[in-house]
Amino acid sequence: MGAKWFGASVKRKEDPAFLTGKGRYVDDIHLPGMLEVVVLRSPHPHAAIRGIDKSRALALPGVHAVITHADLPETMRRQTVPLLVPNPAIKQPFMQYCLAKDEVCFVGEPIMLVVAESRYIAEDAAALVDIEFEPLPAIADCAAALAPGASLAHRDAATAHRNLAAHIPLNVGNVDAAFAGAAHIFREKIFQHRGGPFFMECRGMIAAPDPVTDALTIYVSSQGSHRHKRVLLDLLDWADHQLRIVTPDVGGGFGPKGSFYAEYGALAAAAMNLRRPLKWIEDRKENFVSTQQERDQYWDMEIAVDKDARILGIRGQLVHDSGAYMPWGVVLPWIAATTVPGPYVIPNFQLHVLCAFTNKVPTSPVRGAGRPEAAVTMERLMDCIAREMKLDRDEVRRRNFIKPEQMPYKVGIVSRDGRPVTYDSGDYPAAQATALASADVAGFAARQAKARAQGRYIGLGIGNAVESTGLGPYESATVRVSTSGKVTVYTGATPQGQGHKTVLAQIAADQLGCTPDDITVVTSDTAATGLGVGSFAARTAVNAGSSVHLAAKEAADKVRRFAAAMMEVAEGDIEIENGFAKVAGSDVKKSFREIAARAVGMPGFSMAGGPMPGLEATSHFTPDQSTYANGTHVAEVEVDPETGEVTILRYLVQHDCGRIINPMVVEGQVIGGVIHGIGNAFFERMLYDEGAQPTSTTFADYLLPLSTDSPNIDIIHSETPSPLNPLGLKGAGEAGTIPAIATLLSAVENALEPFGVHITEAPITPQRIVALLAEAKAKKAG
């Protein structure tokens, strides 16, 4: 069947409800008898809990319970939240209890739940709880945490490791020999900031016990209902049927909503104990101090090149801030480390990754999941080669690109799943050439000279990146034609605004001969589909899309088989169109409703020898490896040296995500990603004082990009289909973010070239630009 809907800019099915105020988020759900919960959190970065007196809080009218670690079920008291992604590189797998037992290790760690008739009463009661803390030494900086004699982030840390959480050694080829024979060796030390996700909708959860079945239904703002269910089944020691988890509409996820948070377990247990529905909604202050964040990384890197600027090898060290716990193990730093090579041939590579515990909010993937940091590191090195060897920056990159005829290309690095990193397809030289031509880079030198003559400082930045997408292990989809004739797709994918329901309906519609509007897509409900992984790492189109394609194709084949038997014709004579199966070249047809009724059978009548009952099919597409998207970003900026203000004059993205299901949806994802990258490049940074107290706890202290900071973004699509899935797809959800920081830092540095400014950090705020200009001036004078 031809692709009528695949590749079309179909309007999003989700939008009418959102635009008319009919979206259903966790806080929109109100259940009879529901009580409200406040999480009382640690005010200390590190402290021992010596005693808790909750008597005054319990005496307040309207308070139903004050729940501490001692009040949790025995299964939760004896175990921490399980580590979802264990790895042999982890030296000390510290994880949280659902409520702090006798030690807190970051400001914001949950200590107790206060349950009351209203949020207002619960807040008042929380203020009446008396907790006796014994403050302990705290450590804020990840590099300092690894120094001898540093304060321990956990008082029970192993003597041999102290604050070392993990060590990941990566080694490809013979780095020492490469450096020994190099014509040039250059070094960069780069710091990359800690930032947060800051979605529109903060985290939230409702736990609703069923008094009839003794089961629990949970509504949670998440990126993976099935992963949350897996953790809760472990914590409660329950059977599968006792727990249902539903993710309703989600106002942004960006990675951290994929994690299972300790307070979720405590809330579930409290609901079962009180036999009442409980609601907890995170407020913005909690969002700053308790939702997982990303990075703080120190990179110390060297690159060896020959006389023609071709890379011989890279070596160095990455120190990564894990925060107080390891909710995602070493996923984030491992992805960062293995993404460094990008689109370039690097025959020899050595990197030691050291993960440190600090007394700060735990870190987990945020949009890009370590890849933006890797792109900054690699692209800064490429700019360094160009600067030191007095070559054009695009030429240095051109000389080092992996060529399309080298695909599939084995990078030589081993991914976190133990398998070799192998790029499946792409044309990196063409991507850069197309982007540069479209951005009129050839004419930039003249524009820059003219601007400088006018006392204006404009700069050009280039950034390349390759992104692993479509990560496994699988995603599930069931396509069902019910006896009403309605078509429904059920999937474990968990959208947070990306348009999953639209693109999955497009894929199914092509197989079933209907329109996307004829198809209902049900996502992220563990009662609707038993298996699922969730949405993160630009994986949904590849995995859920392929599963929907395969399941819809099989369901359509069953429609044909049953219809052919009903109309006594050959299966090949059946065409599917507009909810009917018809005999080609005639008016003889049967509706989906009629066929589905036949397919479920009649009592007492055998169906032996025919198709399996029901007009439905299930697929769990399991990729053999990641698909690799790529792109080139080009930015033109103007910098005011007096104020440090940066204005983005032009931004262009050349992007290859394989075959495109819905161009409009992809463009929305790319543009949103670029804006996210702009925030990371110029505005966003979570700050802590030396004692690990957070000092960025409101949007007055932590800036996000506004519409006035967002330029028009030109997007050029190219398509090199992936051979690794039936639709040729690669992911697109993070492509806008990954090269953006690197591109913008490059552009600002180029604009300030006359002043001798060199940028090795992100973000680069106006204040920091002014400071760097002063430092460069002082260096010249000295």
C-alpha positions in Angstrom: 0.0 0.0 0.0 1.3 3.4 -0.9 2.4 6.0 1.7 -0.4 8.6 1.6 0.1 10.0 5.1 3.7 9.2 5.8 5.7 12.3 4.9 2.7 14.7 5.1 2.5 17.7 7.4 -0.7 16.5 9.0 -2.0 18.8 11.7 -1.5 17.5 15.2 -4.3 15.4 16.6 -3.4 16.6 20.1 -3.7 20.3 19.5 -7.5 21.0 19.5 -7.8 19.8 23.1 -4.7 21.9 24.2 -5.8 25.0 22.4 -9.4 24.9 23.8 -8.3 24.3 27.4 -9.3 20.6 27.4 -6.0 19.1 28.1 -5.9 16.7 31.1 -2.8 17.0 33.3 -2.3 15.4 36.7 -3.4 18.5 38.6 -6.6 18.5 36.5 -7.7 15.2 38.0 -9.9 15.4 41.1 -11.1 12.2 42.7 -13.7 11.7 45.5 -12.2 11.8 48.9 -8.8 12.9 47.7 -6.3 14.3 50.2 -3.4 16.5 49.4 0.3 15.9 50.2 3.3 18.1 51.0 6.7 16.7 50.9 8.9 18.0 53.7 12.5 18.3 52.3 15.9 18.7 53.8 17.1 22.3 54.2 20.7 20.9 54.7 23.1 19.8 52.0 24.4 17.1 54.3 23.2 16.1 57.8 22.3 13.3 60.1 18.7 13.0 61.3 18.8 12.6 65.1 15.1 12.8 65.8 11.7 13.8 64.5 8.8 15.1 66.5 5.6 15.3 64.5 3.1 15.7 67.4 2.4 19.4 66.7 1.7 18.8 63.1 -0.6 15.8 63.8 -2.6 18.0 66.2 -3.5 20.5 63.5 -7.1 20.1 62.4 -7.4 18.6 58.9 -4.1 16.7 59.1 -4.5 12.9 58.4 -1.0 11.7 58.6 2.7 12.6 58.9 4.7 9.8 57.3 8.4 9.2 57.8 10.7 6.4 56.8 9.7 4.4 59.9 6.1 4.5 58.8 6.8 3.0 55.4 6.1 -0.7 54.6 8.9 -3.1 55.6 9.8 -3.7 51.9 10.6 0.0 51.5 12.3 0.4 54.8 14.9 -2.2 54.0 15.7 -1.2 50.4 16.5 1.9 48.5 15.0 2.9 45.1 16.6 0.3 42.8 19.3 1.3 40.3 17.7 0.9 36.9 20.8 0.8 34.9 23.6 -0.9 36.8 27.1 -1.0 35.4 30.4 -2.5 36.5 32.0 0.9 36.3 30.1 2.0 39.3 32.2 1.9 42.5 29.5 2.9 45.0 25.9 2.6 43.9 24.4 5.1 46.4 20.6 5.4 46.0 17.9 7.1 48.0 15.4 5.6 50.4 11.8 6.5 49.6 12.0 8.8 52.6 15.4 9.7 54.2 16.3 7.2 56.9 18.9 8.8 59.1 21.0 10.9 56.7 20.2 13.6 54.0 22.7 14.3 51.3 21.3 17.3 49.4 19.0 20.2 49.9 15.6 19.0 48.7 15.9 15.3 49.7 12.5 14.1 50.8 12.2 13.3 54.6 8.4 13.0 55.1 5.0 13.3 53.7 2.3 15.5 55.3 -1.2 14.4 54.3 -4.1 16.8 54.9 -7.5 17.9 53.7 -5.9 20.7 51.6 -2.5 21.8 50.4 -2.8 24.8 52.6 -3.3 22.8 55.8 -0.5 20.4 54.8 1.9 23.3 54.3 1.1 24.7 57.7 1.5 21.3 59.3 4.9 20.8 57.6 6.1 23.9 59.3 5.2 22.5 62.7 7.3 19.3 62.4 10.4 19.4 64.5 13.5 17.7 63.1 16.8 17.5 65.0 19.6 17.7 62.4 23.3 17.2 63.0 24.9 19.1 60.1 27.8 17.2 58.4 30.5 18.5 56.1 29.3 19.0 52.5 31.1 19.1 49.1 29.8 21.2 46.2 32.3 21.0 43.4 32.9 17.6 41.6 36.5 18.3 40.9 37.2 19.2 44.5 35.3 16.1 45.6 37.9 13.9 44.1 40.8 15.7 45.8 42.5 14.0 48.8 40.9 15.0 52.1 37.7 16.3 50.5 34.6 16.2 52.7 32.5 13.0 52.1 29.2 13.4 50.3 28.1 10.2 52.1 29.3 9.5 55.6 29.4 5.8 54.8 31.5 6.2 51.6 34.1 3.5 51.2 37.6 4.6 52.4 39.2 3.4 49.1 36.8 5.4 46.9 35.6 8.3 49.1 33.6 10.4 46.6 34.4 8.5 43.5 31.1 7.2 42.1 32.4 5.5 39.0 35.4 5.3 36.7 34.9 4.6 32.9 38.1 4.1 30.9 37.7 4.4 27.1 40.6 3.5 24.8 40.8 3.1 21.1 44.0 2.4 19.1 47.4 3.6 20.3 47.1 7.1 21.7 50.6 7.4 22.9 52.1 6.5 19.5 49.7 9.0 17.8 50.8 11.8 20.1 54.5 10.9 19.8 54.3 11.3 16.0 52.1 14.4 15.9 53.1 17.6 14.1 50.9 19.6 16.5 49.3 19.0 19.9 46.7 21.4 21.3 45.0 21.4 24.7 41.7 22.8 25.9 40.2 22.8 29.4 36.5 23.2 29.2 33.9 23.7 32.0 30.2 23.0 31.3 27.5 24.2 33.7 24.8 22.4 35.7 21.4 23.2 34.4 17.8 22.0 34.9 14.8 20.9 32.7 12.2 23.5 33.9 9.1 22.2 32.1 5.9 24.1 32.1 4.2 21.5 34.3 6.2 20.5 37.4 6.2 16.9 38.5 3.0 15.5 40.0 1.4 12.2 41.1 -2.0 10.9 42.3 -2.2 7.5 44.0 -5.7 6.1 44.1 -6.4 2.8 45.9 -9.3 0.6 44.7 -11.1 -0.7 47.7 -12.8 -3.5 45.7 -9.7 -5.0 44.1 -7.1 -4.0 46.6 -5.1 -2.5 43.7 -3.6 0.9 43.1 -4.0 3.2 40.1 -1.4 6.0 39.8 -1.5 9.0 37.5 1.9 10.5 37.1 3.6 13.2 35.0 6.3 11.0 33.5 8.2 9.8 30.5 7.7 6.1 31.1 4.8 4.6 32.9 6.1 1.1 32.5 9.5 1.9 34.1 7.7 3.5 37.1 5.5 0.4 37.4 8.6 -1.9 37.4 10.2 0.1 40.2 7.0 0.2 42.3 6.4 -3.5 42.0 9.9 -4.0 43.4 9.4 -1.6 46.2 6.0 -2.9 47.2 6.7 -6.6 46.4 3.4 -6.8 44.5 2.1 -8.8 41.6 1.6 -7.2 38.2 -2.2 -7.0 38.4 -2.1 -4.9 41.6 -0.8 -1.8 40.0 -1.8 0.4 37.0 0.1 3.5 36.0 -1.3 6.1 33.7 0.5 9.1 32.3 -2.1 11.8 31.2 -1.1 14.9 29.3 2.4 16.1 30.2 3.6 19.7 30.0 7.2 18.9 29.1 9.7 16.2 30.2 13.1 16.9 28.7 14.6 13.8 30.4 14.2 14.1 34.2 10.6 13.1 34.1 11.9 9.7 32.9 13.3 9.0 36.4 11.5 7.4 39.3 11.7 9.7 42.3 11.9 8.5 45.9 8.7 10.3 47.0 6.7 8.4 44.4 7.2 5.2 46.4 6.3 6.9 49.6 3.1 8.4 48.2 2.0 5.0 46.8 2.5 3.3 50.2 0.7 6.1 52.0 -2.3 5.9 49.8 -2.6 2.2 50.4 -2.2 2.7 54.1 -4.8 5.5 54.4 -7.2 3.9 51.8 -7.7 7.4 50.3 -6.6 8.9 47.0 -3.6 11.2 47.5 -2.3 14.0 45.3 1.1 15.6 45.3 2.0 18.4 42.9 5.5 19.8 42.9 5.7 23.6 43.3 8.3 25.6 41.5 10.6 25.9 44.5 10.6 22.1 44.8 11.3 21.9 41.1 14.5 23.9 41.6 15.8 21.8 44.6 14.5 18.3 44.0 14.0 17.6 40.3 17.1 16.0 38.8 19.4 18.3 36.9 22.3 17.8 34.4 26.0 18.0 34.4 28.7 20.2 35.9 31.6 18.7 33.9 35.3 19.5 33.7 37.0 18.4 30.5 40.8 18.4 30.1 41.5 17.4 26.5 44.4 17.2 24.1 44.2 16.7 20.4 47.1 15.6 18.1 47.1 16.4 14.4 49.4 16.0 11.5 50.9 18.9 9.4 47.6 19.0 7.3 45.4 19.3 10.4 44.1 15.8 10.2 43.4 14.3 13.5 45.7 11.6 14.8 44.3 11.2 18.3 42.5 12.6 21.3 43.1 12.0 24.9 41.9 13.5 28.2 39.8 13.3 31.3 36.2 14.1 32.1 35.1 14.8 35.7 31.3 14.5 35.9 29.1 15.6 38.8 26.7 12.8 39.7 25.2 14.8 42.5 24.2 12.9 45.7 22.9 9.7 44.1 23.0 7.8 40.8 19.4 7.5 39.5 20.6 6.7 36.0 23.9 5.1 36.9 26.6 6.2 34.4 24.3 6.7 31.4 24.8 10.5 31.2 28.7 10.6 31.4 29.0 7.5 29.2 26.9 9.0 26.4 28.9 12.2 26.7 32.2 10.3 26.4 31.2 8.2 23.5 29.7 11.1 21.6 32.9 13.1 21.5 34.1 11.8 18.1 31.1 13.2 16.3 31.3 13.1 12.5 35.1 13.0 12.4 37.7 10.2 11.8 39.6 9.8 15.1 41.8 6.7 14.8 43.1 6.9 18.4 41.0 7.9 21.4 41.5 7.7 25.1 39.3 9.2 27.8 39.1 8.6 31.5 35.7 9.5 32.9 35.5 10.1 36.7 32.1 10.5 38.3 32.0 12.2 41.6 29.4 12.3 44.4 28.6 15.8 45.6 25.9 17.1 48.0 23.8 18.5 45.2 20.6 17.4 43.4 21.3 14.1 41.5 22.0 14.4 37.8 20.3 12.6 35.0 19.9 13.2 31.3 18.4 16.5 30.2 17.5 17.1 26.5 20.6 15.8 24.6 21.7 13.6 27.5 25.4 14.4 27.5 25.6 14.9 23.7 25.6 18.7 23.8 28.6 18.6 26.2 30.4 16.2 23.9 29.7 18.5 20.9 31.0 21.5 22.8 34.2 19.6 23.6 34.8 18.3 20.1 33.9 21.5 18.3 36.0 23.7 20.6 38.9 21.4 19.7 38.2 21.8 16.0 38.1 25.6 16.4 41.4 25.4 18.4 43.1 23.6 15.5 41.8 26.2 13.0 42.9 29.1 15.2 46.4 27.8 16.0 47.1 26.6 12.4 45.5 29.6 10.8 43.0 27.6 8.8 39.4 28.2 8.0 37.2 26.4 10.6 35.0 24.7 7.9 38.2 23.5 6.1 39.5 21.8 9.3 36.2 20.0 9.7 36.1 19.1 6.0 39.5 17.4 6.1 38.4 15.2 9.0 34.9 14.1 8.1 33.9 10.5 7.8 32.9 10.0 4.2 29.5 8.5 3.2 31.3 5.6 1.4 32.8 4.6 4.8 29.3 3.8 6.1 28.5 1.8 8.1 31.4 3.3 10.1 32.8 1.6 13.2 33.9 4.4 15.5 35.9 2.0 17.7 34.3 3.1 20.9 32.1 0.7 23.0 28.7 2.0 24.0 27.3 1.6 27.5 25.5 -1.6 26.4 28.8 -3.2 25.6 28.3 -3.1 21.9 30.5 -1.2 19.4 29.4 2.3 18.3 28.6 2.0 14.5 27.2 4.8 12.5 24.6 3.4 10.1 24.3 6.1 7.4 24.8 9.8 6.7 26.6 12.2 4.5 28.5 14.6 6.9 30.5 16.5 4.2 27.3 17.3 2.3 25.5 18.3 5.4 28.1 21.0 6.2 28.5 22.1 2.6 24.7 22.6 2.3 24.5 24.5 5.6 27.4 26.8 4.7 26.1 27.6 1.3 22.6 28.3 2.6 23.9 30.6 5.3 26.1 32.5 2.8 29.2 31.8 4.7 31.3 32.6 1.7 30.2 36.2 2.0 30.6 36.5 5.7 34.2 37.8 5.7 33.0 40.9 3.8 30.1 41.3 6.1 32.3 41.0 9.2 34.9 43.5 7.8 32.2 46.0 7.0 30.7 45.6 10.5 34.0 46.1 12.2 34.6 49.3 10.2 31.4 50.5 11.8 32.4 49.5 15.3 30.2 46.5 15.4 31.4 43.0 16.2 29.7 40.1 14.4 30.8 36.5 14.5 30.1 33.2 12.7 29.9 29.8 14.5 29.8 26.3 13.0 28.8 23.2 14.9 28.5 19.6 13.8 27.1 16.6 15.7 26.2 13.0 15.3 23.4 11.7 17.6 22.7 8.2 18.6 18.9 7.8 18.4 16.3 5.1 18.5 17.8 3.4 21.6 16.5 0.0 22.6 15.6 -2.3 24.1 12.2 -2.1 22.3 8.9 -0.3 22.2 5.5 -1.9 22.1 2.4 -1.3 20.0 -0.9 -3.1 19.5 -3.2 -2.1 16.7 -6.8 -3.3 17.2 -10.0 -3.0 15.1 -12.8 -3.4 17.6 -16.2 -4.9 16.9 -17.5 -1.3 16.6 -15.2 -0.9 13.6 -13.0 1.7 15.4 -9.3 1.5 15.0 -7.1 2.0 18.1 -3.3 2.0 18.5 -2.0 1.2 22.0 1.7 1.9 22.8 4.0 2.2 25.7 5.4 5.4 24.2 4.9 8.4 26.5 4.5 11.8 24.8 5.3 15.1 26.5 4.2 17.3 23.7 6.1 15.9 20.7 3.1 14.9 18.6 3.4 11.1 19.0 -0.3 10.5 18.6 -0.2 12.3 15.3 2.8 10.6 13.7 1.8 7.1 15.0 -1.6 7.5 13.5 -0.1 8.5 10.2 1.9 5.4 10.1 -1.1 3.1 11.0 -3.4 4.9 8.6 -1.3 4.1 5.6 -1.6 0.4 6.3 -5.3 0.4 7.2 -6.5 2.6 4.3 -8.0 5.3 6.5 -7.1 8.8 7.7 -5.1 9.6 10.9 -8.3 11.2 12.3 -10.0 7.7 12.1 -7.4 6.3 14.5 -7.3 6.7 18.2 -3.9 6.5 19.8 -3.7 5.4 23.5 -0.3 6.0 25.1 1.5 5.2 28.4 -1.2 3.2 30.2 0.1 0.0 31.7 -3.4 -1.5 31.6 -3.7 -0.9 27.9 -0.3 -2.4 26.9 1.6 -4.8 29.2 5.1 -3.9 28.0 6.7 -0.5 27.2 9.8 1.5 27.8 8.9 5.1 27.4 10.0 8.2 25.5 13.6 9.6 25.9 16.7 9.8 23.8 14.9 10.5 20.5 13.7 6.9 20.4 10.0 7.0 19.9 9.8 7.4 16.1 12.2 4.6 15.5 10.9 2.1 18.1 7.2 2.9 18.5 6.9 4.0 14.9 8.4 0.7 13.6 6.2 -1.3 16.0 3.0 0.5 14.9 4.0 -0.1 11.3 4.6 -3.8 11.8 1.5 -4.3 13.9 -0.8 -2.3 11.6 0.5 -4.2 8.6 -0.3 -7.5 10.3 -3.7 -6.2 11.4 -4.5 -5.2 7.8 -3.4 -8.6 6.6 -5.9 -10.2 9.0 -8.7 -7.9 7.8 -8.0 -9.1 4.2 -7.9 -12.8 5.3 -11.2 -12.6 7.2 -12.8 -10.5 4.5 -11.7 -12.8 1.7 -13.2 -15.8 3.5 -16.5 -13.9 4.2 -16.8 -12.8 0.5 -15.4 -16.1 -0.9 -12.6 -14.5 -3.0 -8.8 -14.6 -3.0 -7.1 -12.6 -0.4 -5.2 -10.8 -3.1 -8.5 -9.5 -4.5 -9.2 -7.5 -1.3 -8.6 -3.8 -1.1 -8.9 -1.8 2.2 -10.3 1.7 2.0 -12.2 4.0 4.3 -13.2 1.4 6.9 -14.2 -1.2 4.4 -12.6 -4.3 2.8 -13.9 -4.5 -0.8 -13.4 -6.8 -3.7 -11.2 -5.0 -6.3 -13.2 -3.8 -9.3 -16.6 -4.3 -7.7 -19.0 -2.8 -5.2 -18.9 -5.9 -3.0 -17.5 -5.0 0.4 -17.7 -5.6 4.1 -17.2 -3.0 6.9 -14.5 -3.2 9.5 -17.4 -3.7 12.0 -18.7 -6.8 10.2 -15.3 -8.2 9.7 -14.3 -7.6 13.4 -17.5 -9.3 14.6 -16.6 -12.4 12.5 -13.0 -12.3 13.7 -13.9 -12.6 17.4 -16.1 -15.7 16.6 -19.4 -16.9 17.8 -20.0 -19.1 20.9 -19.9 -22.8 20.1 -18.4 -22.4 16.5 -14.9 -23.6 15.8 -12.3 -21.2 14.3 -9.7 -23.9 13.9 -7.6 -23.7 10.7 -8.3 -20.0 10.1 -6.5 -16.9 11.1 -5.9 -16.2 14.8 -9.0 -14.6 16.4 -9.4 -10.9 16.6 -8.5 -8.1 14.2 -5.4 -7.0 16.2 -1.7 -7.5 16.2 1.1 -6.6 18.6 4.7 -5.8 17.8 7.7 -5.1 20.0 10.2 -3.7 17.6 13.7 -4.4 18.9 16.5 -2.5 17.2 19.8 -4.2 16.7 21.6 -0.9 17.5 21.1 2.8 17.5 20.4 4.8 14.4 22.6 7.9 14.0 21.1 11.3 13.0 23.4 14.2 12.2 23.4 17.9 11.5 25.3 21.1 11.0 24.3 24.3 12.7 25.5 27.8 11.6 24.9 30.9 13.7 25.7 34.6 13.0 25.7 36.8 16.1 26.5 40.3 17.1 28.2 41.0 20.5 28.2 44.4 22.3 31.6 44.6 24.0 30.3 47.3 26.4 27.4 45.2 27.8 28.2 41.7 26.8 24.8 41.4 25.1 24.6 38.8 22.3 22.1 39.2 19.5 21.6 36.2 17.2 21.3 37.6 13.7 20.8 34.3 11.9 20.5 30.7 12.8 20.4 27.8 10.3 20.0 24.1 10.9 20.8 21.4 8.3 19.3 18.2 9.8 19.2 14.6 8.7 16.9 12.3 10.7 16.4 9.7 8.0 12.9 9.5 6.5 10.6 12.1 7.9 7.1 11.1 9.0 5.7 14.6 9.5 7.9 17.6 8.5 5.9 20.1 10.6 6.4 18.0 13.7 10.1 17.6 13.0 10.5 21.3 12.5 8.8 22.0 15.8 11.1 19.6 17.6 14.2 21.1 16.0 13.2 24.7 16.7 12.3 23.9 20.3 15.7 22.2 20.7 17.6 25.2 19.3 15.9 27.5 21.8 16.8 25.0 24.6 20.4 25.2 23.3 20.3 29.0 23.3 19.3 28.9 27.0 22.2 26.6 27.8 24.6 28.8 25.9 23.7 32.2 27.3 21.4 32.1 30.3 21.0 28.9 32.3 23.2 27.9 35.2 22.3 26.3 38.5 24.5 27.8 41.2 25.5 26.5 44.6 27.6 28.1 47.3 30.8 26.4 48.7 28.7 24.6 51.2 26.4 23.1 48.5 23.4 25.3 49.3 21.5 26.1 46.1 21.5 29.8 45.3 19.5 29.6 42.0 16.0 28.7 43.4 13.7 31.0 41.4 13.4 32.3 37.9 14.8 35.6 39.2 18.1 33.8 39.7 17.9 31.3 36.8 17.1 32.8 33.5 15.4 31.0 30.6 15.3 32.3 27.0 12.4 34.5 26.1 10.7 35.0 22.7 12.8 38.1 22.4 16.0 36.0 22.7 14.7 33.5 20.0 15.7 34.2 16.4 14.1 33.0 13.3 15.5 29.5 12.6 15.9 28.2 9.1 15.8 24.5 8.7 17.0 22.4 5.8 16.1 18.7 5.8 18.0 15.9 4.1 17.2 12.3 4.3 19.6 9.4 4.4 17.4 6.5 5.4 18.6 4.2 8.1 18.9 0.5 7.1 18.2 -0.6 10.6 14.4 -0.3 10.7 11.5 -0.9 8.3 10.7 2.8 7.8 14.3 4.2 7.5 13.8 6.4 10.5 16.2 8.2 12.9 15.3 10.3 15.9 14.7 14.1 15.8 13.8 15.1 19.3 17.2 16.4 20.5 18.8 17.4 17.2 18.2 21.1 17.7 19.9 21.1 21.1 23.0 19.1 20.6 25.2 21.3 18.4 23.6 24.6 19.5 25.8 25.5 22.4 29.0 24.7 20.5 27.8 26.7 17.5 27.0 29.8 19.6 30.2 29.7 21.7 32.1 29.5 18.4 30.2 32.5 17.0 30.8 34.7 20.1 34.5 33.9 20.1 34.7 34.7 16.4 33.0 38.1 17.0 35.4 38.9 19.8 38.5 37.7 17.9 40.0 41.3 17.7 40.1 41.4 21.5 41.8 38.0 21.9 38.9 36.4 23.9 39.0 32.6 24.1 35.9 30.8 25.4 36.2 27.5 27.2 33.0 27.5 29.3 29.2 27.4 29.0 27.1 29.3 29.6 28.7 32.5 28.5 26.5 35.2 30.1 26.8 39.0 29.4 28.6 39.5 32.7 31.1 36.7 31.8 31.7 38.2 28.4 32.5 41.6 29.9 34.8 39.8 32.4 36.6 37.9 29.7 37.1 41.1 27.7 38.7 42.7 30.8 40.9 39.7 31.3 42.0 39.7 27.7 42.7 43.5 27.9 44.8 43.0 31.0 46.7 40.1 29.4 47.6 42.2 26.4 48.7 45.1 28.7 50.8 42.8 30.8 
